[in-house]
Amino acid sequence: MRFRKLSAVSGATALGLSVLLALSACAGGSSSGTDAEDDPATGPVPATAEQLVGTWVTGESYDSPELPFLTFAADGSWNGSDGCNGNSGEWSISSDGGLTTSAGLSTLMACSGAPLPKSLTKASKALIDDGSLLLTDGDGATIVTLVPSDDSTADATEGAAAGDDAGAVVGGAAGTWRAETPAGVDVHLTLAADGSVSGSDGCNTLTGSWTEADGVVTFGGLASTKKACEGVDTWLSRANALSFDGSSATVVDAAGAQIGTLRLEG
């Protein structure tokens, strides 16, 4: 009788062990499922500084003087265009993709391009999604999606900035135009043959693009830094175009009002 009782207890114990093993197996399967769910999901990830450096475009074409673009430089500066108006500034990015930018003044010409400089200054984060750059706002909503500029889009940007006609750019306007100023104040614009323009309003650095037709130079966007210089008239930062006759040029603003004169050096 004692032997049979022990056998019954052993049977119950075996049954209990079987149940425990089954439950353990189920628990193990559940744990495996949880681990799979914890794996990083594919999708947008925070951009790094190295990934941002370069030129980005929307991948679309526009009926504008130049192709809208954003260029991030490794030194923490950026420049870009909405297709008509240029701008530039500084940028930095944190490990979570948080984007901090500054921007200079920009012209306000109506444009059928894409407001990429404005999109950049509104963005709170930069994310990378399958090679594309997503600029998002504080709520996580995507402001604009950009793609890396390839050789063809880079050529299109340069061609647009140069008026799509190198002969129209290389002309009487190419060179450095300088204003008569008090000693120590440098006000000038240098119009390069590749369609780019750089200079100073006596306080701030100016950058942009230009085209020439019939003795009139039109700036595709003249961006300016935002330094404050006491006692300096920064009128040249408002330049929208200039008309030249020989070595003398009249500068006008976006409203067509004359704001100053420059003379060609050399």
C-alpha positions as CSV (number, residue, x, y, z in Angstrom):
1,M,0.0,0.0,0.0
2,R,2.8,2.4,0.9
3,F,4.5,1.6,-2.5
4,R,1.3,2.3,-4.5
5,K,0.8,5.6,-2.6
6,L,4.3,6.7,-3.4
7,S,3.7,5.9,-7.1
8,A,0.6,8.0,-7.1
9,V,2.5,10.9,-5.6
10,S,5.2,10.5,-8.2
11,G,2.7,10.5,-10.9
12,A,1.2,13.7,-9.7
13,T,4.6,15.2,-9.4
14,A,5.4,14.2,-13.0
15,L,2.2,15.8,-14.2
16,G,3.0,19.0,-12.4
17,L,6.5,19.1,-13.9
18,S,4.9,18.6,-17.3
19,V,2.6,21.5,-16.8
20,L,5.5,23.7,-15.5
21,L,7.6,22.8,-18.5
22,A,4.7,23.6,-20.9
23,L,4.2,27.0,-19.2
24,S,7.9,27.7,-19.3
25,A,8.0,27.0,-23.0
26,C,5.1,29.4,-23.6
27,A,6.8,32.0,-21.5
28,G,9.9,31.5,-23.5
29,G,8.0,32.0,-26.8
30,S,6.4,35.2,-25.4
31,S,9.8,36.5,-24.3
32,S,11.1,35.9,-27.8
33,G,8.2,37.9,-29.3
34,T,8.9,40.8,-27.0
35,D,12.5,40.9,-28.0
36,A,11.5,41.1,-31.7
37,E,9.2,44.0,-30.9
38,D,12.1,45.7,-29.2
39,D,14.3,45.6,-32.3
40,P,14.8,49.0,-33.8
41,A,12.1,49.7,-36.4
42,T,13.1,50.7,-39.9
43,G,12.3,54.3,-40.7
44,P,13.6,57.9,-40.1
45,V,16.6,58.2,-37.8
46,P,18.4,61.3,-36.6
47,A,20.8,62.7,-39.1
48,T,24.4,63.2,-38.3
49,A,26.6,66.2,-39.2
50,E,28.5,64.0,-41.7
51,Q,25.3,63.0,-43.4
52,L,24.0,66.6,-43.7
53,V,27.2,68.0,-45.4
54,G,26.5,68.4,-49.1
55,T,23.8,69.9,-51.4
56,W,20.2,68.8,-51.2
57,V,17.3,69.4,-53.6
58,T,13.7,68.4,-53.8
59,G,14.2,66.3,-57.0
60,E,11.6,68.4,-58.8
61,S,12.0,71.0,-61.6
62,Y,10.8,74.6,-61.3
63,D,10.1,77.6,-63.5
64,S,12.6,79.8,-61.5
65,P,15.9,81.5,-62.3
66,E,17.8,78.9,-60.5
67,L,17.2,75.4,-58.9
68,P,16.1,75.6,-55.3
69,F,18.7,74.0,-53.0
70,L,20.3,73.8,-49.6
71,T,24.1,73.3,-49.1
72,F,25.5,72.4,-45.7
73,A,29.3,73.0,-45.3
74,A,31.5,71.1,-42.9
75,D,32.5,74.3,-41.3
76,G,29.0,74.9,-39.9
77,S,27.8,77.3,-42.6
78,W,25.0,76.8,-45.0
79,N,23.6,78.6,-48.1
80,G,20.6,78.0,-50.3
81,S,18.0,79.4,-52.6
82,D,14.3,79.2,-53.2
83,G,14.9,79.6,-56.9
84,C,14.9,83.5,-56.8
85,N,16.1,84.6,-53.4
86,G,19.3,83.4,-51.7
87,N,20.2,83.1,-48.0
88,S,22.9,81.8,-45.8
89,G,23.8,81.3,-42.2
90,E,25.1,78.8,-39.7
91,W,23.9,75.4,-38.6
92,S,24.6,72.7,-35.9
93,I,23.0,69.4,-35.1
94,S,22.7,67.4,-31.9
95,S,22.9,63.6,-31.4
96,D,19.1,63.3,-31.5
97,G,18.8,65.2,-34.8
98,G,18.0,68.5,-33.2
99,L,18.7,71.3,-35.7
100,T,19.8,74.8,-34.8
101,T,20.2,77.4,-37.6
102,S,20.7,81.1,-38.1
103,A,20.1,83.0,-41.3
104,G,20.9,86.4,-42.8
105,L,18.6,88.8,-44.6
106,S,17.1,87.8,-47.9
107,T,15.6,89.6,-50.9
108,L,11.8,89.1,-51.2
109,M,11.3,88.5,-54.9
110,A,8.2,86.5,-55.9
111,C,9.3,83.0,-56.9
112,S,7.8,79.8,-58.3
113,G,10.5,77.7,-56.7
114,A,10.5,76.0,-53.3
115,P,11.1,78.0,-50.1
116,L,14.0,75.8,-48.9
117,P,15.9,78.4,-46.8
118,K,12.7,79.3,-45.0
119,S,11.9,75.6,-44.5
120,L,15.4,75.1,-42.9
121,T,15.0,78.0,-40.5
122,K,11.6,76.6,-39.4
123,A,12.9,73.1,-38.9
124,S,13.5,71.6,-35.4
125,K,15.0,68.3,-36.5
126,A,16.8,66.7,-39.4
127,L,16.1,63.0,-40.1
128,I,17.5,60.5,-42.6
129,D,15.0,58.1,-44.2
130,D,16.4,55.7,-46.8
131,G,18.8,58.3,-48.0
132,S,16.4,61.2,-48.1
133,L,16.6,64.2,-45.7
134,L,13.4,65.1,-43.7
135,L,13.2,68.5,-42.1
136,T,10.5,68.3,-39.4
137,D,8.9,70.9,-37.1
138,G,8.5,70.9,-33.3
139,D,5.5,68.6,-33.6
140,G,7.3,66.1,-35.7
141,A,5.5,67.0,-38.9
142,T,7.6,66.9,-42.1
143,I,8.2,70.3,-43.5
144,V,10.1,69.2,-46.6
145,T,11.7,66.1,-48.0
146,L,15.0,66.5,-49.8
147,V,17.3,64.2,-51.8
148,P,21.1,64.5,-52.4
149,S,22.0,66.6,-55.4
150,D,23.6,64.5,-58.1
151,D,25.8,65.7,-61.0
152,S,22.8,66.6,-63.2
153,T,21.0,68.7,-60.5
154,A,24.3,70.3,-59.6
155,D,24.8,71.3,-63.2
156,A,21.3,72.6,-63.4
157,T,21.8,74.7,-60.3
158,E,25.0,76.1,-61.7
159,G,23.4,76.7,-65.1
160,A,20.4,78.5,-63.6
161,A,22.7,80.6,-61.5
162,A,24.6,81.6,-64.6
163,G,21.5,82.3,-66.6
164,D,21.9,79.0,-68.5
165,D,24.2,80.9,-70.8
166,A,27.8,81.4,-69.9
167,G,28.2,84.1,-72.5
168,A,25.5,86.2,-70.8
169,V,27.5,86.1,-67.6
170,V,31.0,86.8,-68.8
171,G,30.6,90.4,-69.9
172,G,31.2,94.0,-68.9
173,A,29.8,93.4,-65.5
174,A,32.2,90.7,-64.3
175,G,34.7,92.1,-61.8
176,T,34.7,94.0,-58.5
177,W,32.4,97.0,-58.1
178,R,33.2,99.3,-55.2
179,A,31.5,102.2,-53.5
180,E,33.3,105.4,-52.5
181,T,33.3,105.2,-48.7
182,P,35.1,106.7,-45.6
183,A,38.5,105.1,-44.8
184,G,38.2,101.7,-43.2
185,V,34.7,100.9,-44.6
186,D,34.7,98.4,-47.5
187,V,31.5,98.3,-49.6
188,H,31.8,96.2,-52.8
189,L,30.4,93.4,-54.9
190,T,32.5,90.9,-56.8
191,L,30.7,89.4,-59.8
192,A,32.4,86.2,-60.8
193,A,32.3,84.7,-64.2
194,D,30.6,81.5,-62.9
195,G,27.5,83.5,-61.9
196,S,28.2,83.9,-58.2
197,V,28.5,87.2,-56.3
198,S,30.2,88.0,-53.1
199,G,31.0,91.2,-51.2
200,S,30.4,93.4,-48.2
201,D,28.0,96.2,-47.3
202,G,30.7,97.6,-45.0
203,C,29.5,95.4,-42.1
204,N,28.1,92.2,-43.3
205,T,29.2,89.6,-45.8
206,L,27.0,89.3,-49.0
207,T,26.6,86.2,-51.2
208,G,24.3,85.2,-54.0
209,S,24.1,84.8,-57.8
210,W,23.7,87.1,-60.7
211,T,22.8,87.3,-64.4
212,E,23.4,90.0,-67.0
213,A,21.3,91.2,-69.9
214,D,21.4,94.4,-71.9
215,G,23.6,96.3,-69.3
216,V,21.5,95.3,-66.3
217,V,22.6,92.9,-63.6
218,T,19.9,91.1,-61.7
219,F,20.7,89.3,-58.5
220,G,19.1,85.9,-58.1
221,G,19.3,86.3,-54.3
222,L,21.7,88.4,-52.3
223,A,22.0,87.0,-48.8
224,S,23.6,88.9,-45.9
225,T,24.9,88.1,-42.4
226,K,23.3,89.9,-39.5
227,K,26.1,91.7,-37.7
228,A,25.3,95.2,-36.3
229,C,27.9,97.8,-37.0
230,E,27.3,101.2,-35.4
231,G,27.5,104.1,-37.8
232,V,27.7,102.0,-41.0
233,D,25.0,102.5,-43.7
234,T,24.4,98.9,-44.9
235,W,22.5,100.1,-48.0
236,L,24.2,97.6,-50.4
237,S,22.6,94.6,-48.6
238,R,19.3,95.8,-50.1
239,A,20.6,95.6,-53.7
240,N,18.3,93.9,-56.1
241,A,19.9,94.9,-59.4
242,L,22.4,97.3,-61.0
243,S,22.5,99.0,-64.3
244,F,26.0,99.8,-65.6
245,D,27.4,102.0,-68.3
246,G,31.1,101.5,-68.7
247,S,32.7,101.5,-65.3
248,S,29.9,103.1,-63.4
249,A,26.8,101.3,-62.0
250,T,23.6,102.4,-60.4
251,V,22.2,100.1,-57.7
252,V,18.5,99.8,-57.1
253,D,16.4,97.9,-54.5
254,A,13.5,95.5,-54.9
255,A,11.1,98.5,-55.4
256,G,13.3,99.9,-58.2
257,A,14.5,102.9,-56.1
258,Q,18.1,104.0,-56.6
259,I,20.1,103.4,-53.4
260,G,23.7,103.9,-54.4
261,T,26.5,103.8,-57.0
262,L,29.5,101.6,-57.6
263,R,32.5,101.8,-59.8
264,L,34.3,98.9,-61.6
265,E,37.9,98.4,-60.4
266,G,40.8,98.0,-62.9
